[in-house]
Amino acid sequence: MAKILVVDDEADLELLVKQKFRQKIRDNIYEFIFAKNGEEALEMVIKHPDLDIILSDINMPVMDGLTLLSRLPEANPMLKAVVVSAYGDMQNIRTAMNRGAFDFICKPVDFMDLDLTMEKTILHVKQLQETLKAIKENNILKMYVDGNVLNFMAHKEFETSLLKNETMDATVMFIDVCGFTAITEQLPANTVVKLLNNLFDKIVSEIIAQGGHVDKFMGDAVMAVFRENYHLDRAIDAALSIKVKLNDGQEVIEDNTEYKPEIAIGINSGEMISGNIGSASLKRLDYTVIGDSVNLAQRLQSVAKPGQIVITDEVYNKVKESFNCELIGTVTLKNKSQQVIIYQVLD
């Protein structure tokens, strides 16, 4: 259904419009709303944000049609107006068009011509609305889907490759925001979410700077994956940058109190499986990495203390010439039969 606002001070126009378009009104093709001048029209535009088009006279009391045209973009930029006026001289037509009128019809009105003009204008508006909807949906999609995945989706082989899984060598990093659970019990939900999102923005920027990608957000933790050349070194560089960035700032929360954020990080590198994990019947698949190397990274994060970047002795032996590390000792990790020697990366 198209919603149309008719703006004219002629008392009999409302009845005439309802008579001429009674069939389309009954069939729910058109819905008409009426206003007697530009000022009333602007009130209707605010009251009915789902309006599609406006049919407006020029010569009206209080606010004329040309002034209304100049005010419409501010009130509703998607609305298109068709001027219906007895003032059909070229000057008025040009002025109306320059102020954004989509078309111009002269009185006395040929209602067949008016109907065709309305259909043309409504079609144009619907196309604009669909375009805007697609842009909004695309922007929302970008918030939830990694850019590499979106680029991948644009290729023809996307549908056949979607279910393809592979084994690869990569580095996984788990970053936990320490002490955040206690904050969630003290502050309103909006404050908590805003604070956490601000922290995540800082964390994500450092991950991206080192060529990594965020695999997922898990409560107050982030999982990131680094692939290709020097993936282990880049992951550790990202972790060190995140640590410095959070140490240098404080987040102001409710009642001007400050929260000093700290993070605990676990990093592991090795062979893992990359693929779509989830429920096809539920239509929820998560393009992610799984395997013992991934699980171990999460276990390392769970034993890391605030401010620590924890790695295994195997990883330490790979990076000891590039990074300054310190032995923590041996720990027992979940689902590991033997104790694991762990180090913390200092710089």
N, C-alpha and C positions, 0 to 999 in steps of 0.2 A: 504494500500500500504506500502511496505517495501522500505526504502531508503538505498541504499548500496554504499559505497565508495570503489572503486577499486584502489589500489596503486601498480603501477608496471611501470618500465621504458621501457618495451618492447613496441615499437610503434604499433605493430599490435594487441595487446591484446584488446584494446578498441573495435576495429572492430569485433574481434572474439566473445567477450562477447555479443555485441549487436546482432550478428547473432544467437548465440546459444540460447539467451533468448528473441528473438524478439516477440514471442507469449505472454509471460508474461509481456513484456514491453507494448505491445499494449493493453493488458487487465488490465493495471494499477495495476498489482500485484507487479512488481519490478520497481524501478527507480534507475538508475545507475549514479554515479558521478565519475570522474576519476582524479587521481593525479599521477605525475611521480616519486615522492620520498616522504620520510617521512616528510620533511619540508612543502611541498605543502599539504600533507595530513592533517597536524595539522591546516593549514590555512583553509582548507575545513571543518574541524570539528568545528571550531569556526564560520565559515560562515553558516554552516548548523547544527544547534543544534538538529534538528529532525532526524539525522542519526540513523539507527538501528544497522547495522553491517559494518565491514571493511574486505575486502579481501586484504591481503598485501603480497608482495614478501619480501624476506630477503635482497638479494644483490641488492642495489640501490645506485646511487650517492647522494651526499649532506647529506642525512640522511638515514641509512639503516632501515630495517624492525624491527630488534630487539630493536634499539633505539626508534623507533616509539612506540613499545609496552610499553616501560617503561614510555613514556610521555603521553599515552592515559588516564590513570586514572585522571591525573590533568586536562586534557582538557575536558573530558566527561566521568565520572565514569560509566555511564550506557552502553557505547558502548562495544560490544564484537567483537574480531578480529579473523578471520580465516587466518592462514598463508598458502599461496600457493607458494611453492618454489621448485626449483630443488635440493636444499640442504636438502635432506631427511635423512641425517645421524642422529643417535640417539642423538648426542650432540646438534645439532641445534634444534631438536624436543624438547628436555628437556629444553634447554635455552628459547625457545619460550613459552613453557607451564609455566615455572617458572616466566616469565614476563607477564603472564596474557592471553596468547592466548587461545581461547575457543576450537580450533581444528586445525589440521594440514593436508594439502593435498599436495601430491607430484606432480611435473610436470614430464612428460606431463600430462595435466589436463584431467581427466575423467569427462566430464561436467554433466553426470547423477549423479555421486557421489558428485560433487560440488553442484548441485541443492539440493540434499537431505541434505547435510551438511548445506547449507544456510537455508533451511526450519527449520531444527532442531535449528540452532542458532537464527533465527528470532523468533521462538516460545519461546525460553528461554528469549530473550530480552523483548518480549511483556509481558510475565508473570512478569518480574521484573518491567516493567513500570506500570502494573496494581497494583502490590503490593505497589509501591511507591505512586501511585495516591491514593490508599485506605488509606495509612498512613497519607498523607497530608490532605485528607478529614476528617479523624478521628480527627486529631489535630485541624482542623478548627472547627469541630463540638464541640470539647471540649471548644473552646473559646466562643461558643454561647449557649451551653446547660449545665445546672448544672450537676455535677458529679453524684448526686443521681438519676437524671432522666436517665442518660446513663446506670447506673447499673440496673435500673428498666427495661430499654428497652431490656436488655440482657435476661430477664426471659421469659418463654413461655407464661405466662399469660398477657404479655404486651398489646397485641392487644385487648383482651377483657376487660382489666382493664383501658385502656386509657380513656374511657368515664365515668369512675366511679367518682362520686363526693361525698364529705363528709363534714359534719359539725364538726368543731374542735375548741379547745381552744388554742389560740396562741397569740403571741405579734408581732406587726408590727411597724417598724421604718422607718421613712422618713428622709433622710439626704440631705439637700440642700447646695451646695457650694455658699456662699454669694458673691455678687458683680461680678459674673463671666460674666453676660450678657454684662457689660460695657467693659470687656476685649475683648470679641468677636468682638466688633465694632472697636477695635484699632489695632489688630494683624492679621497676615496672618492665613489662615485656618489651615495649618500644625502645626504652633506654638500653636494655641488654642487647637487642638485635643491632641497634645503631652502633654501639661500642664494638661489638664483635665484627661487624662488617668493616668498620674503620681499620681494625687490626688486620683483618684478612686482606684488605686492599694493600697494606704495606707489605705483607708477606708475599702476596701474589706478584707484586711488581718486581721483587728481587728474584723470584723463580723465573719469570718471563725474561728478565734481563740476562739470565744465564742459559737461555734456550730450553728451559724445562717447560712442562705443561702441568696444570692442576688436574689431577685425575678425579678427585672428589673432595667435598667438604663433609666431614663427619662430626657433627656437633660442634665442639670448639677446637677441632683438629683439622689439619689439611694433609692430604696425600698428594705428593708430586712425583712425576716420573721424568727422568732424564735419559735420552737416547743418543745414539750416534757417537761421534768422536769426543773423547775425553769426558764422557758422561759422568764419571765418578768425581773427577776434579771440579766440574762445573756445579755438581750438586753440593759439594762441600763449600765452594765459593759462595753459592746462594745461601747456604745455612749461616755462614759467617756474616754475610751482609744483613740477613734478617736479624740476627742477634744484635748487631751494632745498631741497626735502625730502631729496634724496639727499646734498646737500652738508653738511646739518646732522647727518648720522648716519654711524656706522661699523658694519659688520657683523662680529661676532665669529665667527671660523671655528675650525678645528681647532687644538689646542695653544695656545689663547687668543691666537692671532695675529689681527690686524684687517685687514679689507679695506675700503678706501675706495672706494666705488662712484662711477663717473662715467658720464655718458651723452653720446651724440652724437645730435643730432636733426636730421632734415630735414623741412621743412614745405612743402607746395605746395597751391595752390588752383586750381580750375577745373572744366571740364566732364569728366565721367567716366561710365562705364556701370556701373549696378548690376544684378546678376543672379546666377543660380546657375551657377557655373563648376565643371566637373568631369566625371566619367564617369558617365553614367546607367546603363550596363551594369554598372559596378562598384558602383553605388548609393552613390556618394560625391560629393556636390555641396557646394560651398562658396559660401554667399551672401556675395558680396564685391563690390568695385569694381575696375574695370580701366580702362586707358586711358593716354595719354601723360602726363597730369597725375599719375597714380599712380606711373608709372615714374620720372618726374622727382623726385618726393619721395624715393624710395628712393635715387636717384643722389646727391641732396643730402646724405642721411644718410651715404652712403659717403665723402664728402669732408670731412664735419664732423669736427673734432678733439674730443677729450674736453672736455666743458663747453660746446660750441658748439651754438647753435640756428641752423641755416642756412636761408636763404630766397633766392629769386631777386630780381633787381631789379624784376621785374613785381609780385611780392608786396610788396616793400619800398615801392613807390609807392602801394600800397593802404593800408598800415598805418603809414607814417612819421609821421603826425600823432598816432598813438596809442601808439607804442612807440619806444623809443630803440634805434637800430640803428647798426651800424658796417660800413663797406665792407671786405670781405675782398679782393676782386679778381676776376679772371677765371679760370675753370677749364675744362678740357676734360672733358666728361662722356660716358660710354659711350653710343653710338648717337645722339649729338648732333653734327651736322656743324659747327656753330658753337660758339665758346666762350660760356660763360654767366657773366654778372656775378652774384656772390653777396654777400650780407650776412649778418652774424650779429646776432641780436636780443639786446640787453644787458639791458633791463628795460622 
